Amino acid sequence: MMASLLAGLVRLLCGCRPRWTGPVDLDAPCVFYANHASHFDAVLIWSALPPAARQRCHMVAAADYWQATRLRRWLATSIFHAILIDRLKPSRANNPIDQICQALQAGQSVIIFPEGTRSDDDELQVFRNGLWHIARRRPEQMFVPVWLENLSRVLPKGEFLPVPIICGLTFGTPCIRTDGQDRDAFMQCLRDRLAQLGKGST
């Protein structure tokens, strides 16, 4: 009940309805990957999913941010069921790829930001290799691009309380790694697919 209320509040606050440009099987585990402008990004993607898909979705997020206060910690663990990444002291013991693949294997979906850090404009930064490691372990995995527009204005850098602004949210056609596709080709395919959504939203 609390999750549904929060999702409704987020959609109302942002005045945003999701746009789906291609078929996505939401009954299967998906990796939703998106451009990154604010800490509100994952929350908006989560809120835009249908209720059944939302219940099976985990956002992958920075532990140092989401564990900084009691409220954020409660939201991350009790509402978003987040997979928290220790960016300060990464190790084999807390490898997020292991946690992500375990969730996908269990039929859950995840929300990931492959740029790794937020951007102040609409220009995509270099993707880190996390998506590649997931694709190597899960050859049939669906990677769904999601383009977010105006999110940097909803939650400006350094702020915690969101500002009501109309946002854009577009889900694209899923990508699946083809047989023999190497890292560079696969990562470029993912990046191009997301960039194409960004061009279509302008």
Residue frames as qw, qx, qy, qz and C-alpha x, y, z in Angstrom:
[[0.000, 0.886, 0.464, 0.000, 0.00, 0.00, 0.00],
 [0.303, -0.805, 0.096, 0.501, 2.77, 2.46, 0.94],
 [0.419, -0.160, 0.593, 0.668, 4.67, 1.71, -2.27],
 [0.235, 0.588, 0.674, 0.380, 1.57, 2.32, -4.40],
 [0.118, -0.936, -0.280, 0.178, 0.86, 5.63, -2.66],
 [0.378, -0.640, 0.304, 0.596, 4.44, 6.78, -3.11],
 [0.403, 0.124, 0.676, 0.605, 4.45, 5.78, -6.78],
 [0.125, 0.788, 0.568, 0.203, 1.26, 7.77, -7.34],
 [0.246, -0.898, -0.068, 0.358, 2.72, 10.79, -5.55],
 [0.442, -0.364, 0.478, 0.666, 5.87, 10.66, -7.69],
 [0.312, 0.400, 0.684, 0.524, 3.85, 10.51, -10.93],
 [0.034, -0.904, -0.426, -0.011, 1.68, 13.41, -9.76],
 [0.380, -0.766, 0.102, 0.509, 4.68, 15.48, -8.71],
 [0.352, -0.287, 0.572, 0.683, 6.46, 15.02, -12.03],
 [0.553, 0.570, 0.105, -0.598, 3.37, 15.21, -14.22],
 [0.163, 0.486, -0.767, -0.387, 4.86, 12.42, -16.29],
 [0.907, 0.129, 0.274, -0.294, 3.28, 9.49, -18.10],
 [0.481, -0.355, 0.706, 0.379, 5.61, 6.83, -19.49],
 [0.651, 0.580, -0.203, -0.445, 5.89, 6.42, -23.25],
 [0.708, -0.170, 0.670, 0.145, 6.62, 2.93, -24.57],
 [0.389, 0.649, -0.376, -0.535, 8.10, 2.90, -28.08],
 [0.476, 0.294, -0.803, -0.203, 8.63, -0.86, -28.38],
 [0.855, -0.318, -0.299, -0.280, 7.29, -4.14, -26.95],
 [0.055, 0.491, -0.739, 0.457, 8.73, -5.06, -23.54],
 [0.721, -0.279, -0.622, -0.127, 7.87, -8.32, -21.79],
 [0.224, -0.625, 0.392, -0.637, 7.45, -7.05, -18.23],
 [0.925, -0.304, 0.026, -0.229, 6.73, -10.58, -16.98],
 [0.880, 0.161, -0.191, 0.404, 10.38, -11.43, -17.66],
 [0.529, -0.656, -0.035, 0.537, 13.34, -9.99, -15.73],
 [0.461, 0.806, 0.116, 0.353, 14.54, -6.76, -17.34],
 [0.520, -0.326, -0.083, 0.786, 17.58, -4.56, -16.93],
 [0.173, 0.936, 0.285, 0.117, 16.29, -1.00, -17.29],
 [0.585, -0.222, 0.028, 0.780, 19.26, 1.25, -18.07],
 [0.123, 0.924, 0.347, 0.102, 18.97, 5.03, -18.34],
 [0.340, 0.559, -0.166, 0.738, 20.76, 8.34, -18.56],
 [0.555, -0.498, -0.518, 0.419, 21.51, 9.81, -15.14],
 [0.108, 0.652, 0.051, 0.749, 20.72, 13.36, -14.04],
 [0.350, -0.541, 0.333, -0.689, 19.60, 13.14, -10.39],
 [0.079, -0.110, 0.931, -0.339, 19.01, 10.82, -7.43],
 [0.587, 0.262, 0.373, -0.669, 15.32, 10.96, -8.39],
 [0.415, 0.365, -0.643, -0.530, 15.89, 9.10, -11.68],
 [0.196, 0.013, -0.980, 0.013, 15.50, 5.56, -10.36],
 [0.223, 0.314, 0.674, -0.631, 12.46, 6.56, -8.31],
 [0.491, 0.435, -0.079, -0.751, 10.69, 7.91, -11.39],
 [0.419, 0.242, -0.801, -0.353, 11.42, 4.78, -13.47],
 [0.052, -0.097, -0.941, 0.321, 10.24, 2.60, -10.59],
 [0.317, 0.381, 0.481, -0.724, 7.02, 4.61, -10.21],
 [0.465, 0.406, -0.327, -0.715, 6.28, 4.46, -13.95],
 [0.184, 0.107, -0.960, -0.179, 6.21, 0.65, -14.08],
 [0.674, -0.337, -0.408, -0.515, 2.89, -1.23, -13.79],
 [0.604, -0.603, 0.330, -0.403, 2.24, -2.39, -10.20],
 [0.990, -0.089, 0.104, 0.027, 3.17, -6.06, -10.75],
 [0.727, 0.470, -0.164, 0.473, 6.44, -5.15, -12.50],
 [0.072, -0.782, 0.293, -0.545, 7.20, -2.50, -9.88],
 [0.793, -0.516, 0.226, -0.233, 6.95, -5.06, -7.08],
 [0.954, 0.003, 0.152, 0.257, 9.60, -7.19, -8.78],
 [0.522, 0.709, -0.075, 0.467, 12.00, -4.33, -9.53],
 [0.644, -0.589, -0.095, 0.480, 15.11, -3.25, -7.61],
 [0.298, 0.934, -0.135, 0.144, 16.97, -0.02, -8.15],
 [0.818, -0.035, -0.145, 0.556, 20.77, -0.24, -8.09],
 [0.048, -0.944, -0.039, -0.324, 21.99, 2.76, -6.12],
 [0.371, 0.501, -0.512, 0.591, 24.87, 4.27, -4.17],
 [0.620, -0.452, -0.599, 0.227, 24.98, 3.08, -0.57],
 [0.351, -0.129, -0.287, 0.882, 26.65, 6.27, 0.70],
 [0.222, -0.208, -0.175, -0.936, 23.69, 8.36, -0.51],
 [0.634, -0.347, -0.471, -0.506, 20.78, 6.10, 0.38],
 [0.703, -0.367, -0.544, 0.274, 22.14, 5.18, 3.81],
 [0.262, 0.338, -0.228, 0.875, 22.99, 8.76, 4.78],
 [0.366, -0.222, 0.291, -0.856, 19.72, 9.38, 6.69],
 [0.364, 0.104, 0.860, -0.343, 17.05, 7.25, 8.36],
 [0.613, 0.530, 0.222, -0.542, 14.42, 8.29, 5.82],
 [0.482, 0.590, -0.548, -0.345, 16.57, 7.41, 2.80],
 [0.024, -0.277, 0.956, -0.095, 17.65, 4.15, 4.41],
 [0.493, 0.254, 0.701, -0.447, 14.02, 3.20, 5.08],
 [0.622, 0.598, -0.047, -0.504, 12.97, 4.08, 1.53],
 [0.318, 0.554, -0.737, -0.222, 15.85, 2.12, 0.02],
 [0.021, -0.153, 0.976, -0.153, 15.30, -1.03, 2.05],
 [0.331, 0.302, 0.767, -0.459, 11.54, -1.10, 2.73],
 [0.527, 0.651, 0.208, -0.505, 10.05, 0.51, -0.40],
 [0.494, 0.709, -0.393, -0.313, 12.53, 0.30, -3.28],
 [0.947, -0.142, 0.274, 0.090, 14.28, -2.94, -2.18],
 [0.354, 0.872, -0.334, -0.058, 17.43, -1.35, -3.55],
 [0.914, 0.008, -0.052, 0.401, 20.67, -3.14, -4.34],
 [0.163, -0.976, 0.124, 0.077, 23.10, -0.76, -2.69],
 [0.797, 0.403, -0.161, 0.419, 26.61, -0.36, -4.09],
 [0.557, -0.728, 0.036, 0.398, 29.53, 0.53, -1.86],
 [0.555, 0.789, -0.028, 0.261, 31.32, 3.06, -4.07],
 [0.197, -0.891, 0.373, -0.169, 33.81, 3.97, -1.34],
 [0.327, -0.489, 0.808, -0.037, 35.21, 0.50, -0.57],
 [0.859, 0.270, -0.205, -0.385, 34.39, -1.88, -3.44],
 [0.261, -0.441, 0.858, -0.026, 35.58, -5.45, -3.05],
 [0.334, 0.031, -0.879, -0.338, 34.89, -8.98, -4.30],
 [0.041, -0.269, -0.869, 0.413, 32.75, -9.59, -1.23],
 [0.261, 0.608, 0.434, -0.611, 30.32, -6.78, -2.13],
 [0.128, -0.066, 0.659, 0.738, 30.45, -7.18, -5.92],
 [0.485, 0.333, 0.263, -0.765, 27.18, -5.65, -7.18],
 [0.487, 0.277, -0.640, -0.526, 27.21, -7.77, -10.37],
 [0.176, -0.039, -0.973, 0.147, 26.73, -10.88, -8.22],
 [0.208, 0.349, 0.624, -0.668, 23.75, -9.32, -6.45],
 [0.454, 0.407, -0.167, -0.775, 22.23, -8.06, -9.69],
 [0.426, 0.199, -0.807, -0.358, 22.54, -11.44, -11.44],
 [0.036, -0.150, -0.925, 0.347, 21.04, -13.20, -8.44],
 [0.354, 0.410, 0.363, -0.758, 18.03, -10.88, -8.59],
 [0.494, 0.387, -0.439, -0.643, 17.63, -11.44, -12.34],
 [0.261, 0.104, -0.957, -0.077, 17.93, -15.20, -11.89],
 [0.083, 0.293, 0.813, -0.496, 15.09, -15.01, -9.36],
 [0.139, 0.626, 0.697, 0.320, 12.86, -13.29, -11.94],
 [0.163, -0.822, -0.252, 0.484, 13.37, -9.76, -10.61],
 [0.493, 0.732, 0.147, 0.447, 14.18, -6.66, -12.67],
 [0.530, -0.483, -0.116, 0.687, 16.76, -3.95, -11.94],
 [0.247, 0.956, 0.119, 0.100, 17.27, -0.26, -12.72],
 [0.727, -0.270, 0.133, 0.617, 20.86, 0.72, -13.58],
 [0.214, 0.964, -0.048, -0.152, 22.65, 3.90, -14.65],
 [0.910, 0.135, 0.079, 0.385, 25.64, 2.81, -16.75],
 [0.298, 0.804, -0.159, 0.490, 27.26, 6.25, -16.77],
 [0.666, -0.167, -0.524, 0.504, 27.93, 5.75, -13.08],
 [0.213, -0.360, -0.300, 0.857, 27.64, 9.43, -12.25],
 [0.266, 0.791, 0.495, -0.241, 25.18, 12.20, -12.92],
 [0.406, 0.239, 0.349, 0.810, 25.38, 14.55, -15.90],
 [0.030, 0.523, 0.292, -0.800, 24.40, 18.22, -15.90],
 [0.407, 0.418, -0.294, -0.757, 23.24, 18.11, -19.54],
 [0.889, 0.223, 0.189, -0.352, 21.70, 15.67, -22.01],
 [0.491, 0.615, -0.612, -0.071, 25.06, 14.47, -23.33],
 [0.970, -0.225, -0.078, -0.045, 25.66, 10.81, -22.53],
 [0.205, -0.765, 0.611, -0.010, 28.91, 10.04, -20.76],
 [0.399, 0.347, -0.843, -0.096, 31.05, 6.93, -21.25],
 [0.876, -0.294, -0.146, -0.353, 29.30, 3.75, -20.11],
 [0.305, -0.531, 0.770, -0.180, 30.98, 1.64, -17.46],
 [0.362, 0.237, -0.855, -0.286, 31.25, -2.09, -18.06],
 [0.413, -0.036, 0.738, -0.533, 28.63, -3.38, -15.59],
 [0.764, 0.352, 0.096, -0.532, 26.07, -4.09, -18.33],
 [0.557, 0.499, -0.646, -0.153, 28.67, -6.10, -20.25],
 [0.014, -0.266, 0.907, -0.325, 29.42, -8.29, -17.23],
 [0.604, 0.163, 0.523, -0.579, 25.70, -8.95, -16.79],
 [0.737, 0.481, -0.199, -0.431, 25.29, -9.84, -20.48],
 [0.337, 0.456, -0.823, 0.004, 28.22, -12.28, -20.32],
 [0.192, -0.079, 0.888, -0.411, 26.63, -14.13, -17.42],
 [0.478, 0.456, 0.642, -0.389, 23.09, -13.96, -18.85],
 [0.236, -0.048, 0.641, 0.728, 23.24, -14.31, -22.66],
 [0.012, -0.538, -0.734, -0.415, 19.47, -13.96, -23.18],
 [0.185, -0.557, -0.472, 0.657, 19.04, -10.99, -20.86],
 [0.200, 0.794, 0.420, 0.392, 16.85, -8.08, -22.03],
 [0.343, -0.293, -0.163, 0.878, 18.32, -4.60, -21.63],
 [0.127, 0.805, 0.555, 0.170, 15.61, -1.92, -21.87],
 [0.319, 0.150, -0.048, 0.935, 16.79, 1.66, -22.60],
 [0.152, -0.823, -0.535, 0.117, 14.98, 4.44, -20.74],
 [0.330, 0.356, 0.026, 0.874, 15.47, 8.10, -21.61],
 [0.276, -0.722, -0.506, 0.383, 14.75, 10.64, -18.87],
 [0.262, 0.523, 0.188, 0.789, 14.15, 14.28, -19.69],
 [0.229, -0.725, -0.012, -0.649, 14.14, 17.27, -17.29],
 [0.793, -0.446, -0.397, 0.121, 15.10, 15.19, -14.22],
 [0.532, 0.059, -0.278, 0.797, 18.06, 17.43, -13.35],
 [0.146, -0.406, -0.011, -0.902, 15.55, 20.23, -12.77],
 [0.709, -0.488, -0.393, -0.323, 13.26, 18.10, -10.58],
 [0.777, -0.599, -0.021, 0.193, 16.01, 17.29, -8.08],
 [0.343, 0.859, -0.316, 0.210, 18.97, 19.65, -8.58],
 [0.726, 0.160, -0.516, 0.425, 22.40, 18.45, -7.49],
 [0.194, 0.184, -0.534, 0.802, 22.87, 18.86, -3.74],
 [0.516, -0.189, 0.128, -0.825, 19.12, 18.96, -2.99],
 [0.096, 0.046, 0.982, -0.156, 16.87, 16.28, -1.46],
 [0.391, 0.519, 0.576, -0.495, 13.36, 17.70, -1.88],
 [0.366, 0.279, 0.670, 0.583, 12.06, 17.44, -5.47],
 [0.178, 0.380, 0.030, -0.907, 10.57, 20.41, -7.34],
 [0.605, 0.481, 0.610, -0.174, 7.30, 19.87, -9.30],
 [0.180, 0.575, -0.459, -0.653, 8.26, 19.98, -13.00],
 [0.891, 0.335, 0.115, -0.285, 6.87, 18.08, -15.99],
 [0.326, -0.515, 0.748, 0.264, 9.29, 15.32, -17.04],
 [0.740, 0.390, -0.376, -0.398, 9.72, 13.03, -19.99],
 [0.525, -0.326, 0.781, -0.096, 10.12, 9.26, -19.64],
 [0.739, 0.437, -0.301, -0.416, 10.54, 7.03, -22.70],
 [0.704, -0.246, 0.666, 0.023, 11.05, 3.24, -22.72],
 [0.390, 0.565, -0.542, -0.485, 12.69, 1.85, -25.83],
 [0.927, 0.160, -0.273, -0.199, 12.92, -1.53, -27.57],
 [0.761, -0.544, 0.345, 0.070, 14.98, -4.06, -25.57],
 [0.407, 0.675, -0.612, -0.062, 18.52, -5.00, -26.61],
 [0.933, -0.257, 0.252, -0.018, 19.88, -8.54, -26.32],
 [0.176, -0.662, 0.652, 0.325, 23.51, -9.44, -26.88],
 [0.855, 0.403, -0.189, -0.265, 23.95, -11.40, -30.09],
 [0.946, -0.153, 0.170, 0.228, 26.14, -14.50, -30.38],
 [0.737, 0.180, 0.113, 0.642, 29.79, -13.55, -30.73],
 [0.065, 0.901, 0.090, 0.419, 29.22, -9.86, -30.06],
 [0.600, 0.035, -0.426, 0.677, 32.24, -8.47, -28.22],
 [0.284, -0.586, -0.466, 0.599, 32.27, -5.94, -25.42],
 [0.090, -0.291, 0.135, 0.943, 32.88, -2.82, -27.50],
 [0.191, -0.197, -0.666, -0.694, 30.20, -3.65, -30.05],
 [0.339, -0.551, -0.762, 0.026, 27.65, -4.55, -27.39],
 [0.260, -0.559, -0.352, 0.705, 28.28, -1.46, -25.27],
 [0.007, -0.151, 0.315, 0.937, 28.13, 0.77, -28.35],
 [0.237, -0.367, -0.771, -0.464, 24.82, -0.83, -29.32],
 [0.322, -0.626, -0.640, 0.308, 23.37, -0.10, -25.87],
 [0.201, -0.460, -0.087, 0.860, 24.64, 3.48, -25.91],
 [0.051, -0.029, -0.532, -0.845, 23.34, 4.13, -29.43],
 [0.255, -0.502, -0.795, -0.226, 19.92, 2.75, -28.55],
 [0.286, -0.668, -0.476, 0.496, 19.65, 5.09, -25.56],
 [0.157, -0.337, 0.165, 0.914, 20.99, 8.10, -27.47],
 [0.074, -0.257, -0.701, -0.661, 18.40, 7.46, -30.20],
 [0.255, -0.675, -0.688, 0.074, 15.64, 7.71, -27.61],
 [0.273, -0.579, -0.179, 0.747, 17.09, 11.02, -26.46],
 [0.058, -0.091, 0.447, 0.888, 17.00, 12.41, -30.00],
 [0.173, -0.429, -0.780, -0.421, 13.42, 11.27, -30.40],
 [0.289, -0.671, -0.595, 0.336, 12.32, 13.08, -27.24],
 [0.204, -0.400, 0.002, 0.893, 13.57, 16.51, -28.41]]
